[in-house]
């Protein structure tokens, strides 16, 4: 009986999130810089912080809408189902805690917890009229770690281009507080205890085909090269300084 009540409450909250998603087109693009955490509920899909067409011509509106309302939405829903099945108390748990201990859970939890976290971060890593370069402490750390911003871009781009099959490219802060670039397969991420790449992600790039195929077809390098024009460096700087 309690499980049924929990499920009804979770689905009710999910319905509210879906309603909020429908209002996303009214959000001003400048609000993208305000998102640093996963609020209000990290287990639900949050409202996209810009319109579906806000990142054009880099990412077309149809790709963004399908990506957000179909692919990412399914990860959020399936994460909820996995939490119910595996008796995770979402009111007293964090997505990050699940990821840190993901080896204890089912493949369904691993795939969907990773997919949900990755996409919630990915949306915030982009913003309209962005690109440019990082500033301040992050810019200095990138120069120190990789030699220059251009060298960093090349290494990060290669991580995305060379990821075989589907996956993600990441810029992370590792346990030694150093910046590291790497990639993970499928919906894995550097927070997982099963991942070879470990650290706190501050920038993530989705290189699954559904992220770019409508516009770029099989030309993943073209997608990645164009994507640099919408990177929300103000958001990435805030994450870097908060960790």
N, C-alpha and C positions, 0 to 999 in steps of 0.2 A: 504493500500500500504506500509506504513511504517513497519507494522508488518511482511509483507512478506520479506521486505528488511532485517529486523533484523534477521529473521529466516534463510535467505540465508547466511548471514554473520556468524551466529552462526554455521550452518552446515559446512560452509567452514572451519572455525577454527577447528571444530571437525574432519574434514577430515585430516587436518594437524597433529592433535594430534594422529590420528590413524597411520599415516605414521611414526611419531616419535616412536610410540609404536613398530612398526616393526623393529626399529633399536636397541631395548633395549638389545639384546643379545650381542652387541658390547661394552656395558658399563662395565668398570672395576668394580669389586666388591667393591674396596676401596672407590668408589664414594658414596656409601650408607651413609657414615658418613657426607657427605656434605649437605644432605637434611634436612632442618629444617622447612621451610615454604612450602606453596603450590604455587609454581611458575611453569610456568609463568602466567597461567590463572587458578584461583581456581575453575572455573566452568567447566573446562575440565579435562579429565583424563591425568595425566602426565606420562611420560615414566617410566616404572619400572626400579628402580636403580640397577638391577642385572639381570642375565640370569634366565630363568625359572627353570633351574636345579641347580642354585647356592646354594639352601638351602637343597639339598639332603644330607643325607637320611631322614632328619627331615620332609621336605615337598617335595613331589615328583614333577617332572617337569610337568606331565600332570595335576595334581591338580592346580599347580601355573598358568599354561597357561589358563586353563578353568576358574579359579577364576578371573584372571585379564582380559582376553579378552571377557568373556561372562557375568559373574555376575557383576563385577565392571563396565565394559563398559556400561552395560544397565542402571546402576544407573546414570552415567554421562549423557547419552543420555536423559533419562527420566527427569533428573533435568533440562536439557536445554528446553525440551518440556514444563515442568511445569512453568519455568520462562517466556517463551513466552506467555503461556496461562494466566498467572497471572500478566503479564505486569511488570516483574521485570527487571530493567535496570542493566544488568550484568556488564556494563562498569563502573558503579558507585556504586556497591554493593559488599558486602563481604558475603561469605558463612556463616561465623560466625554470621553476623547480621541476616541472615534469620533464623538460628538455635535459636538465642536468642529470636526471635519473632515467632517461628514456629506455635504457636496456632492461629495465624492470617491467616494461609495459609491452603491449602487443604491437605487431607491425601496423595495425590500423591507427593506434595512438601515435606511433612514431611518424607515420606519413602525414597525418592530418594535423597533429600538433606542430610539426615542423612547417607544413604548408601554411597553416594559419599565421604563425609567428612571422615567417619569412615575408608573406604578402603584406601584413600590417606594417612591417618595417619598410618594405619596398615602396609603398605608396608615399610614405613620408620622405623618402630619399629623393623624391622628384617634386618639382614645382614649375609653374609657368614662368617664362622669361628668366630662367636660371642659368646654369652653366657657369661661365666665368671661372674663377679659381677660389680655393679656400683662402682664408685669411687668418691672421693671429697665430695662436698656439698650434692649431692644426697644421697650418702651412709650414711652420717651422719644424714640426715633427715629421711631416712628409719629406721635407728637404733632408733632414737628418737621417731618416730611415732609408730613403731611396735615391738620394743624390739631387733630385730635382722633381718638380711637378710633372714635367714631360716624361721623365723616366718612370715615375709612379704610374702615369696613365698608360704607358706602354705595357708595364708589367701586369696591371689590372686587366687591361684589354686582352692580353694573352691568356690570362687565367680564365676569362669568359670564353674566348674563341676556342681554346684547347680542351675545355671540359667536354669529354666524350658523352654523347647523348644529352639527356636533360639534367639540369642542375642550376647552380648559383655560383657567382663570383663574389668574393667578400674582401673587405678591408676590416681587420679586427685589431683590437688591443689585446695582446696576450698576457699571460700571468706575470711577465717581467715588465709590463707597461710599455711594450714595444709595438709599433705598428707592423702588421704582417698581412700579406696578400695571399689568398688561396682560393680554392673552390671546393664545393661539395656536390655529391650526386643527388639526383632526385629532389626530395624536399628536406634533406638533411641540412644541418647548420652547425656553426662552430660551438654552440652551447651544449650540444649533445655529448654525452659521455661515450658515445660510440664513434665520434668523429675523429679523424686523423688531424684535422685543422681545429685548433681549440683557441677560444678567446671570446671577447665580447664584440659582436659585430656593430660597426658604426656606419657602414655603407654596404648595401647588398644589391646585386644585379641579377634579375631573373633571366636565365638563358634557355628556359623551356621554349619550344617552338610556338606555343600558344601566346607567348608574350610579344611575338613579332611577325608571325608567318603571313598574316593578311597583307601587310605592307611590304615586308622585306623578303618574302618567300623563304628560300633556304640560305639567304645571305646574312648569316649571323654577324660577321664582322661589320657589315654596313649598319646593322642595327646598333651594335655596341658603339661604333664611332659616332653615330648620330645621338645616341643616348647621353653622351657627355654634355650636350647642350641643355639638358633639363635636370641635371643633378642639383639638388637643393643643398648647397654647401652650408647655408646657415643652419639647417637642421643637423647636418653631419658634424659641424663644429660644436653645436650644443651637446650632442651625444658624446663627443670626444671629451669635452670639458667636464661632463657629468660623471664620467667613469673613473 
